[in-house]
Amino acid sequence: MHTIILQRRQKVLFFSLLSFFFLQSCYSFTGSSLSPETKTIQIKDFPNNAALMNPNLAQQFSTDIQNRFLQRTTLKGAVENPDILIEGEITDYSITPTTISTAVNAPGGNIQAAQNKLTITVKVHYENKIEPDKSFDRTYSDEAVFSSDLDINAIEASQVKVVNERIINKIFNDIVANW
C-alpha cells in the first residue's frame, strides 16, 4: 500500500514539473517591450545642476541607473553608436519644511509635529535608434517625507536612496516595460 502511494506521488510530481517547464517555455517573465534587435545601451552620467548641492547625488544616481539597466536587461554597455542612449541632468534637489499634523495639547502649550520633504527632479533624454518613435524627453520627480525631529545629516543618504530608486523605477518602466 505504501509503495502505491509513493508511486502516485512521484507521478504527480513528475507531471507537475513537466507542466511547469512546458509553461515556462511558453511565457517570458521579462515583460520587456524592447525590440529584439536592441542590443546595446549607453547611459551617460547625470550631472547635478540643482541649486542645492548634494555632493554624492550625481554619482549615486548615475551609478544606480546604469546598474538597473545592465542588471535587469540583456542590453550590453556601449561607448559608441548605441542602440539606446539615456542622458540627462538632475535639475532640482530640495529639502523643504512642511507641517502635516494637527496641534496636540501638552503641558506648557500646543505642539505641532513638523515634517520635512526631500524632492529630487531629473530631466531625461531617451533616444532609441532601433525604434525612434519611442524616444522621448521627460522630467521625473519624486519625494520622501520625514520627521523634522530627525537629524538631516544622519538620514539624508537613506532618503536620497529611496527617492532615487523611485525615479529610476519610473524611467526603467517607461523605457523597458512601456507601462
LOLUMBA-694808 format. One line per 2 residues: number of its first residue (from 1); for each residue z, y, x of C-alpha. Coordinates in nm, 3 decimals. Each point is the difference from the previous one (the first is absolute). Layout:
REM LOLUMBA-694808
NUM = Z:Y:X | ...
***
This chain:
REM LOLUMBA-694808
1 = 0.000:0.000:0.000 | 0.092:0.239:0.283
3 = -0.334:-0.072:0.172 | -0.199:0.087:-0.314
5 = 0.179:0.335:-0.037 | -0.056:0.077:0.368
7 = -0.373:-0.082:-0.027 | -0.036:0.227:-0.307
9 = 0.170:0.288:0.181 | -0.229:-0.047:0.297
11 = -0.307:0.007:-0.227 | 0.120:0.314:-0.177
13 = 0.072:0.167:0.333 | -0.340:-0.104:0.137
15 = -0.191:0.134:-0.301 | 0.209:0.320:-0.003
17 = -0.084:0.069:0.364 | -0.364:-0.089:-0.055
19 = -0.017:0.240:-0.296 | 0.171:0.276:0.199
21 = -0.247:-0.026:0.290 | -0.294:-0.012:-0.239
23 = 0.116:0.311:-0.187 | 0.079:0.182:0.323
25 = -0.355:-0.056:0.122 | -0.132:0.152:-0.325
27 = 0.203:0.320:0.018 | 0.053:0.252:0.275
29 = 0.347:0.152:0.018 | -0.109:0.300:0.207
31 = -0.121:0.211:-0.292 | -0.211:0.211:0.234
33 = -0.281:0.203:-0.150 | -0.159:0.063:0.340
35 = -0.351:-0.128:0.050 | -0.025:-0.321:0.206
37 = -0.232:0.193:0.234 | 0.287:0.236:0.087
39 = 0.134:-0.125:0.333 | 0.141:0.292:0.203
41 = 0.237:0.290:-0.051 | 0.107:0.304:0.197
43 = 0.318:0.183:-0.096 | 0.047:0.320:0.191
45 = 0.339:0.155:0.070 | 0.136:0.223:-0.277
47 = 0.126:0.325:0.159 | 0.299:0.173:-0.155
49 = -0.119:0.344:-0.111 | 0.294:0.064:-0.234
51 = 0.203:0.318:0.035 | 0.324:-0.198:0.044
53 = -0.035:-0.223:0.304 | 0.137:-0.352:0.026
55 = -0.078:-0.104:0.358 | -0.038:-0.372:-0.082
57 = -0.191:0.026:-0.327 | -0.361:0.010:0.127
59 = 0.044:-0.296:0.234 | 0.194:-0.205:-0.254
61 = -0.248:0.062:-0.283 | -0.304:-0.067:0.220
63 = 0.145:-0.326:0.134 | 0.114:-0.120:-0.343
65 = -0.336:0.060:-0.171 | -0.190:-0.166:0.286
67 = 0.230:-0.303:-0.015 | -0.037:-0.028:-0.377
69 = -0.380:-0.025:0.011 | -0.020:-0.220:0.309
71 = 0.270:-0.243:-0.118 | -0.091:-0.029:-0.368
73 = -0.378:-0.011:0.021 | -0.253:-0.190:0.206
75 = -0.136:0.328:0.139 | -0.015:0.041:0.377
77 = 0.079:0.324:0.179 | -0.299:0.193:0.134
79 = -0.029:0.303:0.225 | -0.367:0.074:-0.066
81 = -0.218:-0.022:-0.311 | 0.254:-0.166:-0.235
83 = -0.092:-0.120:-0.349 | 0.306:0.186:-0.131
85 = 0.148:0.322:0.136 | 0.340:0.131:-0.109
87 = 0.126:0.331:0.131 | 0.209:0.288:-0.121
89 = 0.304:0.215:0.054 | 0.356:0.044:-0.117
91 = -0.010:0.331:-0.188 | 0.353:0.028:-0.135
93 = 0.342:-0.121:0.104 | 0.291:0.160:-0.182
95 = 0.363:-0.057:-0.083 | 0.108:0.204:-0.300
97 = 0.331:0.015:-0.184 | 0.006:-0.100:-0.365
99 = 0.284:-0.021:-0.252 | -0.040:-0.287:-0.241
101 = 0.337:-0.097:-0.142 | 0.227:0.193:-0.234
103 = 0.333:0.162:0.080 | 0.308:-0.223:0.023
105 = 0.351:0.126:-0.072 | 0.219:-0.043:0.304
107 = 0.328:0.146:0.123 | -0.070:0.351:0.117
109 = -0.319:0.050:-0.208 | -0.339:-0.146:-0.079
111 = -0.201:-0.196:0.256 | -0.373:-0.059:-0.012
113 = -0.161:-0.283:0.190 | -0.299:0.133:0.190
115 = -0.292:-0.191:0.141 | -0.272:0.062:0.255
117 = -0.363:-0.100:-0.030 | -0.222:-0.099:0.293
119 = -0.371:0.049:-0.075 | -0.293:-0.104:0.219
121 = -0.364:0.085:-0.078 | -0.296:-0.153:0.182
123 = -0.367:0.095:-0.025 | -0.232:-0.301:0.048
125 = -0.372:-0.023:0.075 | -0.137:-0.350:-0.067
127 = -0.356:-0.080:0.101 | -0.159:-0.334:-0.089
129 = -0.337:-0.044:0.173 | -0.075:-0.331:-0.176
131 = 0.073:0.138:-0.349 | -0.028:0.381:0.030
133 = 0.068:0.056:-0.371 | 0.359:-0.119:0.058
135 = 0.071:0.271:0.261 | 0.245:0.275:-0.096
137 = 0.222:0.291:0.103 | 0.343:-0.010:-0.169
139 = 0.348:0.137:0.039 | 0.298:-0.234:-0.032
141 = 0.359:0.107:-0.047 | 0.330:-0.172:-0.062
143 = 0.370:0.076:0.020 | 0.347:-0.145:0.040
145 = 0.313:0.147:-0.154 | 0.339:-0.042:0.165
147 = 0.351:0.141:-0.029 | 0.062:0.329:0.175
149 = 0.334:-0.144:0.111 | -0.188:-0.216:0.252
151 = -0.073:0.130:0.348 | -0.376:0.064:0.011
153 = -0.014:-0.083:0.371 | 0.151:-0.342:-0.069
155 = -0.230:-0.099:-0.288 | -0.323:0.194:0.064
157 = -0.171:-0.286:0.187 | 0.067:-0.251:-0.280
159 = -0.114:0.243:-0.270 | -0.319:0.080:0.193
161 = -0.068:-0.374:0.032 | 0.037:-0.044:-0.379
163 = -0.234:0.289:-0.083 | -0.256:-0.104:0.265
165 = -0.004:-0.352:-0.143 | -0.068:0.131:-0.352
167 = -0.283:0.226:0.115 | -0.157:-0.274:0.212
169 = 0.020:-0.239:-0.299 | -0.193:0.251:-0.212
171 = -0.266:0.049:0.269 | -0.032:-0.373:0.064
173 = -0.031:-0.079:-0.372 | -0.265:0.271:-0.051
175 = -0.209:-0.134:0.288 | 0.054:-0.375:0.006
177 = 0.119:-0.093:-0.348 | -0.200:0.271:-0.178
179 = 0.274:0.037:-0.264
***
